Amino acid sequence: MEISQLKELLNKLSLEEKIGQLIQLSGEFFSEDQAMLVGPQQKLGINQEMIGLSGSVLNVTGAKKVREIQTNYLNNVDHGIPLLFMSDIIYGYRTVYPIPLGFSTTWDPELIEKGYEIMADEAVAGGAHVTFAPMVDLVRDPRWGRCLESLGEDHFLSSLYSQAMVKGIQKELGATKGLAACVKHFAAYGAAEGGRDYNNVDMSERRLRSEYLPPYKAAIDAGTKMVMTSFNTVDGVPATGNKWLLNDILRKEWGFDGVIISDYAAVQELITHGYAEDESDATLKALEATNDIDMKTSCYANNLADLVNTGKLDSSKIDEAVWRVLCLKNELGLFEDPYRGASEERELTDIFTKENRETALEIAENSMVLLKNKENILPLAKSSKVALIGPYADSQELMGLWAVHGQMSDVKTLKEAFEEKIGSKQVHYTKGCDMLENYDFLGEFGIPIQVIGNYQLTEEEKQAEHAKALAYAKQVDVVIMALGEHTLQSGEAGSRTQLRLPEKQRELLNDIIKLGKKVILITFSGRPLVLTEEFEMVDGLIQAWFPGTEGARALTNIIFGDKNPSARLTQSFPHNEGQIPVYYNSFITGRPENSETHSGRFVSKYLDAPNQPLFSFGYGLSYHETKYKNLEISTTELTLQTSIVATIEVENLSDSQGEEVIQLYIQDQKGSVVRPVKELKGFKKVLLEPLSTTKVEFEITEEMLRFYTRDLTFESESGLFNLMLGKNSDEFLQVEFELIK
Ligand code: GLC
């Protein structure tokens, strides 16, 4: 529609019709069966008129369903403005990738961009218009369940993925291609105190701007069409009513003129936070902060008209919000085609195709992190006879909590993949033990108890399984243990204080270890677990995350050597929960561990644990061995007008080809504020030929050295810097240079 026509449309709308465009409700409110509506309607407290005018739908997909709802809606409204369908399509639609914390270990934004283009393509066929992705909340606390959806602890890498995901989602965005991206959760949701979901977030503006905001800014710069507010407070003000965050930073400073939507019920929660007096006050605060759409509460529906009619809110504020919504609908071509690509035919031919699954396989293969490989026990020969034991050994629950549109029946289990690879005669499988001893917490998810019963072995079954596991272990060369946290122990509201493997799984592993067999542990989780004891006991260790529909195939390809692992961690794995938060770009303090001026005790360290994590940012092993050598820089002096070229040689000492993630870190030795001991400033993923040496170069510029100085000016400062090039944040070669401004 022409902009002039759109403006005419806006001007013709009644106040109620305008308010309707600022309300999002879930699917049951749009069903034709009004009898179904009584319960939810009463619970939410929105009258029938406003329900009928609500302009967007939460989490309904499926071409047939979307078409039905859109048709029914347009038959019942006068204004002719189509519904906007928004859904949580976070890391795959029907073809489900590894969780984002998993695929972030690929260090391959281009591959992820391709994956997200495919994701959007599948979702368009399913009738989606907007996806609530990318989630780019920086996370340094594995107690927080939503590590699962995050891209790890580094803002530089998270920003590159944020940009790639928006570009993939919105590739060729128009009437029939692409989805509108909605970056979330703005802002700093991952810094919830105590790692407890929805908890308070409080940090200096410097830390917020330096570390937590950049990934959102990267999405804005990549053109994301929407932003979702977060549940948490920032500096004492809940994000959804935070005018400084939403209007001053997001809209004025960053120039974002798209649609902002609250997270689920977050407008009403301004009252619970103690920031708003009542729904009217919450409505006023959210809309004045320029939050456009109220997701799933009655606030905007029941209060905006009154606020305008009593003069508390200028109607122009509503027009501005509605205009942004109408522009988005127009950009998606909905006025020309309200069904926009929703196609039952395409759902049958273009979703979960072999080609899409191959991309998912490639992402999954590049997301598995090899954390231990004692005496090169891996890869296994295809002639090996293995015992495959554990609650994840034959489980289809490999997609993680936010694979909303994935189908469990699509997921091949590890057992099936193993048998395909080496034949069932060589695979002795048994579950060995339950996933958990106690499933009571699932009740809070509304999971009916009888479903939980399916998980639980009877006492005699437990004994039999344990005995069978030990018996199989005795008969084979190598034992593969597939263990991990329950899928519902992570994700939203999945905060935990104890991050070790479930007790019965640990007991089984201990009993298997006592047999003296070679043991390879595969861990499935949505977060870094505490694997300190297991790391010592086993011969091989692979972090598999929740690897998606193709995860089992990916794992099997790695275990039997058809894929040389190249994944590198993007979030530190703590020695124990007491270390949290533990992250690589920390600060040296005035009394570092190796201090020369203070005796052993009076330095910054723990009496009962090391300072370093069990596995550091950037860590991961491959089947090839490398040697980094001959780090050289073109000059030791950098100016505003020049740059430095750093080169390093990476020797592949083995006879197998393999990919290496060469990482560039820089330390600013002194600043007007203290600076991190190192910061990731670049990386290159390089294919190394067998028994060869590859020379790799990086360009360093003054721009890379800028930071928020004492007065929050974003600039570089003259002085000495350390440049580090290596295989992870702990292993590198180092050279010094000076910035002269
Ligand atoms: C949830 C999540 C958010 C999601 C939204 C809609 O509470 O916080 O990530 O997009 O509600 O389902």
Boltz pocket constraint, residues with backbone or C-beta under 6 A from the ligand:
constraints:
  - pocket:
      binder: B
      contacts: [[A, 59], [A, 88], [A, 132], [A, 184], [A, 263], [A, 264], [A, 492]]
      max_distance: 6.0
